[in-house]
Amino acid sequence: MLTNIKAQSVAFGPDEVLVLGGAFDKAWRSILDSGAQLDGNAESAREILAKRIIETAKGGELNQNRLSDDALAHLTAMNLRSAPHSRI
């Protein structure tokens, strides 16, 4: 039997939105505080962080620190895979 499986949409309430925003702010502040050279890729890095935080939260994670840490690890892994000598 074949079935169509659609991506489940998730709506976040105000409290969850605050957590997601805080996780993003924490991750971004960490990048800025590290002195990382963004080389014109700031908007791309911000987009990657935001999308990862949202996707991880859709999976049920709503701890601000874990969301932030996961997004930073994801960005780092993407950077290492795509351009080993790039700074971000």
Sequence and secondary structure as in RCSB ss.txt:
>XXXX:A:sequence
MLTNIKAQSVAFGPDEVLVLGGAFDKAWRSILDSGAQLDGNAESAREILAKRIIETAKGGELNQNRLSDDALAHL
TAMNLRSAPHSRI
>XXXX:A:secstr
             HHHHHHHHHHHHHHHHHHHHHT   TT HHHHHHHHHHHHHHHHHTT   HHHHHHHHHHHH
HHHHHHH TT   
